């Protein structure tokens, strides 16, 4: 239960069922891969150094 979140999902502004599903999936992947959900553009070495 330590890994259960409520309410579920990341606040990305989704309103439709499909958009809410994306936010829930994003949170699941964030937890699975121990990532913080920051923009890729802000990470050094990805596209710009």
N, C-alpha and C positions, 0 to 999 in steps of 0.2 A: 504493500500500500504506500510505501514511501515514494514511489514513482507515479502515483496517481495525482492528477491535477484537476481541480474544479474551480471555476468553470473551465471547460476544455477549450483549447484553441489559442491561437495567437491573434491579437487585435490588429487585423489588417484591413478592417472596415467592411468585411463581408456581410451581406444581408440575405442573399439567396441561399437555398440549401447547398448548391454547388460551391459557392464561395465559402460558406462555413466549412464544408468538407475539405477545401483546400487549406484553410487555417488549422484545422485539426490535424491533417496530414503533415503540414509544416511543423507543428509542434511535436508530433510523434518522431519525425526525422531528426529534429533538433535534439531531442532527448536521446535517441538511439545513437547518434554520432557525437554527442557531447559538444554541440555547437551552440553559439549564442544568437544566431539569427541576424548578424550584422550584414550590411550590404557588401557584396563582393568587391564593389568599387573602392571600398575603404580598406581592403586588405592589401598589404604590401606584397609585391612579388607576383600577384596574379596576372594583371594586365599592364600595370605600370609600377615601376619601382621607385 
